[in-house]
């Protein structure tokens, strides 16, 4: 679908300027009379007031924008990545023109509600702050609407000095209509100085540039929070001198889902870590299958919701993280933690190059009973899409989960990397992987597990 381009007119810019100026003066008068605050409001206060919905814009294309944006989610999930981000870029460019926003240093003063959702979405707030610090996007104070009771949660508390936290109980009716998408930072497409960038590409740029500058962890949590967690986790058997690994396996109970797998295939790896003297902290929700009682395994994924208080600690203080394609994997890199991401799918988009100590173990993919090579995967919906169970069935695709031994070998590999700084890799294999990735308009560049590549390179890198 082609979106009709609306010609930018000087009247739009003039109206926008007058409205912003008037709203800023109202704020200035209010602050002076009630709070004895004589500071001049920033020029973005006008846009913040617009977000309350008091003023609205109408345009014949806005319904098309909303409908098309929703269609881009389906395109994205089907693996039509480039088409989806092209449409999103076109829509946001048009919205900004309609509203007369042309300043390259302008930034949306509010974060979309998506940023305050699941833990992975929250993690992207940290990436956003790092992108500002690194000069990749305009810098300035933004605001996030969250539930009032969430403001004291460890993650939001750690960013409150950089991001203004507002109770969404006062703004729950404002919504985010297309006419105001220049006011709310869309999580999928981030405003830069010269256009917009897809979130996945921004994440990769942030970590690559952060690594080049040796800037270290992106976020730091309150020391008091760490002290509280360490003290309270002693009742679970975690002592001050213990090292531990954090584990999160997305087990949705449906093996047909591309990003679901059985926790039982991780038992060998769990036992190996325990035998080495480490401990395991498992995080997740109460829907996860229960594991047997194993000395050294601390399972915080039970029905006791208070245990969720420790999840952020486990995702920021472990020796390394073992995870899958799920939200929690976004958090450890913020704290410079190594990761082993197992049972990986969506290889073109989600193998982000967080660091040289993050490894990915792919799932094998069969279509019509034949294994797909890496090149074939990147040129199929499976390479960039989050396929539904029905999509998988329609395309006759099978995702083959990692075996116990594959996971164990990868765990041994990352332990060498973390504890012994064992960084020797087969450059020839990595170059073959890189060459295949460069054949795409975009493909993420994180390291694939050497142990897995060596066993499967004959067909995977064919």
C-alpha positions as CSV (number, residue, x, y, z in Angstrom):
1,X,0.0,0.0,0.0
2,X,1.3,3.4,-1.0
3,X,0.6,6.3,1.5
4,X,-0.3,9.5,-0.2
5,X,2.3,12.2,0.6
6,X,1.0,15.4,2.0
7,X,2.9,18.5,0.9
8,X,4.4,20.4,3.8
9,X,3.1,23.9,3.9
10,X,4.4,27.0,5.8
11,X,1.0,27.3,7.4
12,X,1.5,24.0,9.3
13,X,4.8,25.2,10.6
14,X,3.4,28.6,11.6
15,X,0.3,27.0,13.4
16,X,2.6,24.6,15.2
17,X,4.9,27.4,16.3
18,X,2.0,29.6,17.6
19,X,0.4,26.7,19.5
20,X,3.6,25.7,21.1
21,X,4.4,29.3,22.1
22,X,1.0,29.8,23.6
23,X,1.1,26.5,25.6
24,X,4.6,27.3,26.9
25,X,3.3,30.7,28.2
26,X,0.5,29.0,30.0
27,X,2.9,26.6,31.7
28,X,5.2,29.5,32.6
29,X,2.3,31.5,34.2
30,X,1.2,28.4,36.1
31,X,4.6,27.7,37.4
32,X,5.2,31.3,38.4
33,X,1.9,31.8,40.3
34,X,1.6,28.4,42.0
35,X,5.2,27.2,42.4
36,X,7.3,30.4,42.3
37,X,9.2,28.7,39.6
38,X,10.5,31.4,37.2
39,X,12.4,29.1,34.8
40,X,11.5,29.3,31.2
41,X,9.9,26.0,30.0
42,X,11.7,24.2,27.3
43,X,10.3,24.4,23.8
44,X,9.1,20.8,24.0
45,X,6.6,21.6,26.8
46,X,4.1,22.5,24.1
47,X,4.3,19.0,22.6
48,X,3.9,17.5,26.1
49,X,0.6,19.3,26.6
50,X,-0.6,18.2,23.2
51,X,-0.2,14.7,24.5
52,X,-2.9,15.1,27.0
53,X,-5.4,15.2,24.1
54,X,-6.7,18.7,24.9
55,X,-5.9,19.7,21.4
56,X,-6.3,17.4,18.5
57,X,-5.6,17.3,14.8
58,X,-7.6,15.8,12.0
59,X,-6.4,14.7,8.7
60,X,-7.8,12.4,6.0
61,X,-4.7,10.2,6.1
62,X,-4.7,9.5,9.8
63,X,-7.0,6.5,9.6
64,X,-4.8,5.1,6.9
65,X,-1.8,5.6,9.0
66,X,-3.3,3.7,11.9
67,X,-4.5,0.8,9.8
68,X,-1.2,0.6,7.9
69,X,0.9,0.7,11.0
70,X,-1.2,-2.2,12.4
71,X,-0.6,-4.1,9.1
72,X,3.2,-3.6,9.5
73,X,3.0,-5.9,12.7
74,X,1.7,-8.7,10.5
75,X,4.3,-8.0,7.8
76,X,7.0,-8.0,10.5
77,X,5.9,-11.3,12.0
78,X,5.7,-12.9,8.5
79,X,9.4,-12.0,7.9
80,X,8.7,-9.0,5.6
81,X,11.2,-7.0,7.6
82,X,12.4,-4.4,5.1
83,X,8.9,-3.7,3.8
84,X,7.5,-3.2,7.3
85,X,10.2,-0.8,8.4
86,X,10.0,1.1,5.1
87,X,6.2,1.7,5.7
88,X,6.8,2.7,9.3
89,X,9.4,5.2,8.3
90,X,7.1,6.6,5.6
91,X,4.2,6.9,8.1
92,X,6.2,8.7,10.8
93,X,7.8,11.1,8.2
94,X,4.3,12.1,7.0
95,X,3.0,12.6,10.6
96,X,5.9,14.9,11.4
97,X,5.4,16.9,8.2
98,X,1.6,17.3,8.9
99,X,2.5,18.7,12.3
100,X,5.2,21.0,11.0
101,X,8.0,19.4,12.9
102,X,11.2,19.9,10.9
103,X,13.9,20.6,13.6
104,X,16.5,17.8,13.3
105,X,17.2,18.1,17.1
106,X,13.6,17.6,18.0
107,X,12.7,14.5,20.0
108,X,9.2,13.2,21.1
109,X,8.9,14.2,24.7
110,X,7.0,11.1,25.7
111,X,7.7,7.4,25.4
112,X,5.0,5.2,24.0
113,X,3.2,3.0,26.5
114,X,5.0,0.1,24.9
115,X,8.2,1.0,26.7
116,X,6.6,0.4,30.1
117,X,5.3,-3.1,29.2
118,X,7.1,-6.4,29.4
119,X,10.6,-6.6,30.9
120,X,12.2,-6.7,27.4
121,X,10.4,-3.5,26.4
122,X,11.6,-1.8,29.6
123,X,15.1,-2.8,28.8
124,X,14.9,-0.7,25.6
125,X,14.7,2.4,27.8
126,X,18.2,1.7,28.8
127,X,19.3,1.4,25.2
128,X,17.5,4.7,24.4
129,X,19.4,6.5,27.1
130,X,22.7,5.0,25.8
131,X,21.8,6.1,22.3
132,X,21.4,9.7,23.5
133,X,24.8,9.5,25.3
134,X,26.5,8.2,22.2
135,X,25.0,10.9,20.0
136,X,23.0,8.5,17.9
137,X,19.7,10.3,18.7
138,X,18.8,13.7,20.0
139,X,19.4,14.1,23.7
140,X,17.0,15.5,26.2
141,X,14.6,14.7,29.1
142,X,11.7,12.4,28.2
143,X,8.7,11.3,30.1
144,X,7.2,7.9,30.7
145,X,3.7,7.1,31.8
146,X,3.6,4.2,34.2
147,X,1.4,2.9,37.0
148,X,1.9,4.8,40.2
149,X,2.8,1.6,42.1
150,X,5.5,0.8,39.5
151,X,7.5,3.9,40.2
152,X,9.4,2.2,43.1
153,X,10.2,-1.0,41.2
154,X,14.0,-1.4,40.8
155,X,14.2,-0.8,37.1
156,X,12.1,2.3,36.9
157,X,13.7,3.6,40.1
158,X,17.1,3.3,38.5
159,X,16.2,5.5,35.5
160,X,14.1,8.2,37.3
161,X,16.9,10.7,37.3
162,X,17.1,10.5,33.5
163,X,13.4,9.9,32.5
164,X,10.5,11.7,34.1
165,X,8.0,9.2,35.5
166,X,4.4,10.2,35.3
167,X,1.4,8.3,36.7
168,X,-0.7,7.2,33.8
169,X,-3.8,7.3,36.0
170,X,-4.0,11.0,35.1
171,X,-3.5,10.4,31.4
172,X,-5.2,7.1,30.8
173,X,-7.7,8.6,28.3
174,X,-5.2,10.4,26.2
175,X,-4.2,7.5,24.1
176,X,-1.7,7.7,21.2
177,X,-3.7,8.5,18.1
178,X,-1.7,8.9,14.8
179,X,-2.0,12.7,15.0
180,X,0.2,12.6,18.1
181,X,2.8,10.1,17.0
182,X,5.4,12.9,16.9
183,X,4.8,13.4,20.6
184,X,5.2,9.7,21.6
185,X,8.4,7.9,20.8
186,X,7.3,4.8,18.9
187,X,9.2,1.8,20.2
188,X,9.5,0.2,16.8
189,X,11.0,3.2,15.0
190,X,13.1,5.7,16.9
191,X,13.5,9.4,15.9
192,X,17.1,10.3,14.9
193,X,18.5,13.6,13.6
194,X,18.0,12.6,10.0
195,X,14.9,10.4,10.0
196,X,14.0,7.3,11.9
197,X,15.8,4.0,12.7
198,X,14.3,0.5,13.4
199,X,14.8,-0.5,17.0
200,X,16.8,-3.6,16.2
201,X,19.3,-1.7,14.2
202,X,19.6,1.0,16.8
203,X,20.3,-1.7,19.5
204,X,23.1,-3.1,17.5
205,X,24.6,0.3,16.8
206,X,24.4,1.2,20.5
207,X,26.3,-1.9,21.7
208,X,28.9,-1.8,18.9
209,X,29.7,1.9,19.5
210,X,29.6,1.5,23.3
211,X,32.1,-1.3,23.0
212,X,34.4,0.7,20.8
213,X,34.3,3.5,23.3
214,X,34.9,1.1,26.2
215,X,32.0,2.8,28.1
216,X,31.2,-0.2,30.2
217,X,27.7,-1.0,31.6
218,X,24.9,1.1,30.2
219,X,22.9,1.1,33.5
220,X,23.6,0.9,37.2
221,X,21.1,0.0,39.8
222,X,20.7,1.4,43.3
223,X,23.4,-0.1,45.7
224,X,20.8,-0.4,48.4
225,X,18.7,-2.7,46.1
226,X,21.7,-4.9,45.6
227,X,22.4,-5.1,49.3
228,X,18.7,-6.0,50.0
229,X,18.7,-8.7,47.4
230,X,21.9,-10.3,48.6
231,X,20.7,-10.3,52.2
232,X,17.3,-11.8,51.3
233,X,18.7,-14.4,48.9
234,X,20.6,-15.9,51.7
235,X,17.4,-17.7,52.8
236,X,17.5,-19.4,49.4
237,X,21.0,-20.6,49.9
238,X,23.0,-17.9,48.0
239,X,26.0,-16.9,50.1
240,X,28.1,-13.8,49.7
241,X,31.0,-15.7,48.1
242,X,28.9,-17.8,45.7
243,X,28.9,-17.2,42.0
244,X,25.8,-18.0,40.0
245,X,24.3,-18.2,36.6
246,X,20.9,-16.9,35.7
247,X,18.6,-19.1,33.6
248,X,15.4,-18.2,31.7
249,X,13.9,-20.7,29.3
250,X,10.7,-19.8,27.5
251,X,8.7,-23.0,27.8
252,X,5.2,-22.2,26.5
253,X,4.2,-25.9,26.5
254,X,3.8,-25.9,22.8
255,X,6.8,-27.3,20.9
256,X,5.4,-26.0,17.6
257,X,6.1,-22.4,18.6
258,X,9.4,-21.2,17.1
259,X,10.6,-19.6,20.4
260,X,9.4,-22.3,22.8
261,X,11.4,-25.2,24.1
262,X,11.5,-27.7,27.0
263,X,13.4,-26.8,30.2
264,X,14.2,-30.5,30.6
265,X,16.9,-30.3,27.9
266,X,18.9,-27.9,30.1
267,X,19.3,-30.4,33.0
268,X,22.8,-31.6,31.9
269,X,24.0,-28.0,31.6
270,X,22.5,-27.1,35.0
271,X,24.3,-30.0,36.6
272,X,27.6,-29.1,35.0
273,X,27.5,-25.6,36.4
274,X,26.6,-27.0,39.9
275,X,29.4,-29.5,39.7
276,X,31.8,-26.6,39.0
277,X,30.8,-25.0,42.2
278,X,28.4,-22.4,40.8
279,X,24.7,-22.0,41.5
280,X,21.7,-21.4,39.3
281,X,19.0,-18.8,39.7
282,X,16.0,-19.6,37.5
283,X,13.6,-16.7,36.8
284,X,10.3,-16.6,35.0
285,X,6.6,-16.8,35.9
286,X,4.5,-19.4,37.6
287,X,3.3,-20.9,34.3
288,X,6.7,-22.5,33.8
289,X,7.1,-26.3,34.4
290,X,8.4,-27.0,37.9
291,X,11.8,-28.5,38.2
292,X,12.7,-31.1,40.9
293,X,14.5,-29.9,44.0
294,X,18.2,-29.8,43.1
295,X,20.8,-28.5,45.6
296,X,22.2,-25.3,44.3
297,X,19.2,-24.5,42.0
298,X,17.3,-21.5,43.2
299,X,14.0,-21.4,41.4
300,X,12.4,-17.9,41.6
301,X,9.7,-18.8,39.0
302,X,7.2,-20.1,41.5
303,X,3.8,-18.7,42.4
304,X,5.3,-16.3,45.0
305,X,5.1,-13.0,43.2
306,X,7.4,-11.4,45.7
307,X,10.3,-13.4,44.2
308,X,10.0,-11.2,41.1
309,X,11.7,-8.5,43.1
310,X,15.0,-10.5,42.7
311,X,14.7,-11.0,38.9
312,X,16.5,-7.8,38.0
313,X,19.3,-8.6,40.5
314,X,19.7,-12.0,38.9
315,X,19.8,-10.4,35.4
316,X,22.5,-7.9,36.4
317,X,24.8,-9.7,38.8
318,X,25.3,-13.2,37.4
319,X,28.6,-14.5,35.9
320,X,26.6,-15.0,32.7
321,X,23.0,-15.5,31.5
322,X,21.6,-18.6,29.8
323,X,18.4,-17.7,27.9
324,X,16.2,-18.0,24.9
325,X,14.5,-15.7,22.5
326,X,12.4,-13.9,25.1
327,X,12.3,-10.5,26.8
328,X,14.7,-11.2,29.7
329,X,17.6,-11.5,27.3
330,X,17.5,-7.7,26.7
331,X,18.4,-6.9,30.3
332,X,21.9,-8.5,31.0
333,X,23.7,-6.6,28.2
334,X,22.7,-3.3,29.9
335,X,25.0,-4.4,32.8
336,X,27.8,-5.8,30.5
337,X,26.9,-9.4,31.4
338,X,27.9,-12.2,29.0
339,X,25.1,-14.3,27.5
340,X,24.5,-17.7,26.0
341,X,21.2,-17.5,24.0
342,X,20.1,-21.0,23.1
343,X,17.4,-22.3,20.8
344,X,17.8,-19.2,18.7
345,X,15.4,-18.4,15.8
346,X,14.9,-15.2,13.8
347,X,18.6,-15.2,13.1
348,X,18.6,-12.2,10.8
349,X,17.2,-9.9,13.3
350,X,17.7,-11.1,16.9
351,X,21.4,-12.2,17.0
352,X,22.4,-8.8,18.3
353,X,26.1,-8.2,18.7
354,X,25.8,-7.2,22.4
355,X,29.5,-8.1,23.1
356,X,32.3,-10.5,22.2
357,X,31.2,-12.6,25.2
358,X,27.6,-13.2,24.0
359,X,27.0,-16.4,22.0
360,X,24.0,-17.8,20.1
361,X,23.1,-21.4,19.5
362,X,20.6,-21.6,16.6
363,X,17.7,-24.0,16.2
364,X,17.9,-26.2,13.2
365,X,15.2,-25.5,10.7
366,X,13.6,-28.0,8.3
367,X,11.3,-27.2,5.4
368,X,9.9,-30.0,3.4
369,X,12.1,-32.4,5.5
370,X,15.3,-30.7,4.4
371,X,17.6,-28.6,6.6
372,X,17.8,-24.9,5.6
373,X,21.2,-23.4,5.3
374,X,22.0,-20.1,6.9
375,X,21.7,-18.3,3.6
376,X,18.3,-20.0,2.9
377,X,17.1,-19.0,6.4
378,X,18.0,-15.3,5.8
379,X,16.2,-15.4,2.5
380,X,13.1,-17.0,4.1
381,X,10.4,-15.7,6.5
382,X,12.1,-17.8,9.2
383,X,15.1,-15.5,9.1
384,X,13.4,-12.3,10.1
385,X,9.9,-13.2,11.2
386,X,8.2,-14.2,14.4
387,X,6.1,-16.8,12.8
388,X,2.9,-18.0,14.3
389,X,2.1,-21.7,14.8
390,X,-0.2,-21.4,11.8
391,X,2.5,-19.8,9.6
392,X,4.8,-22.6,10.5
393,X,2.2,-25.2,9.6
394,X,1.3,-23.5,6.3
395,X,5.0,-23.2,5.2
396,X,5.7,-26.8,6.3
397,X,8.5,-25.6,8.6
398,X,9.9,-27.5,11.6
399,X,12.1,-25.9,14.2
400,X,14.3,-28.5,15.9
401,X,15.3,-27.5,19.4
402,X,18.8,-27.8,20.8
403,X,19.7,-31.2,22.3
404,X,20.9,-31.6,25.8
405,X,24.4,-32.2,24.5
406,X,24.4,-29.1,22.2
407,X,23.4,-26.9,25.2
408,X,26.0,-28.5,27.4
409,X,28.8,-28.0,24.9
410,X,27.8,-24.4,24.4
411,X,27.8,-23.9,28.2
412,X,31.3,-25.3,28.4
413,X,32.3,-22.9,25.6
414,X,31.0,-19.8,27.3
415,X,32.5,-20.8,30.7
416,X,35.9,-20.9,29.0
417,X,35.1,-17.5,27.6
418,X,34.0,-16.0,30.8
419,X,36.4,-17.5,33.3
420,X,39.5,-18.1,31.2
421,X,39.0,-15.3,28.7
422,X,39.3,-18.1,26.1
423,X,38.7,-16.2,22.9
424,X,40.3,-18.4,20.2
425,X,37.8,-18.9,17.4
426,X,37.9,-20.3,13.9
427,X,38.2,-17.1,11.9
428,X,37.4,-18.9,8.7
429,X,34.0,-20.0,9.9
430,X,33.2,-16.5,11.3
431,X,34.1,-15.0,7.9
432,X,31.8,-17.4,6.1
433,X,29.0,-16.4,8.5
434,X,29.8,-12.7,8.0
435,X,29.8,-13.0,4.2
436,X,26.3,-14.6,4.2
437,X,25.0,-11.8,6.5
438,X,26.4,-9.1,4.2
439,X,24.3,-10.4,1.4
440,X,21.3,-9.0,3.2
441,X,20.2,-5.3,3.4
442,X,20.5,-5.8,7.1
443,X,21.4,-8.7,9.4
444,X,22.5,-8.7,13.0
445,X,26.1,-9.7,13.6
446,X,26.4,-11.5,17.0
447,X,28.7,-14.5,17.4
448,X,27.3,-18.0,16.8
449,X,28.5,-20.7,19.1
450,X,31.7,-22.3,17.8
451,X,30.9,-25.7,19.1
452,X,27.6,-25.7,17.2
453,X,29.1,-24.3,14.0
454,X,31.8,-26.9,13.9
455,X,29.3,-29.7,14.1
456,X,26.9,-28.2,11.6
457,X,28.9,-26.0,9.2
458,X,28.9,-28.6,6.3
459,X,25.2,-27.9,5.7
460,X,24.5,-24.7,7.7
461,X,27.2,-22.7,5.8
462,X,26.7,-24.4,2.5
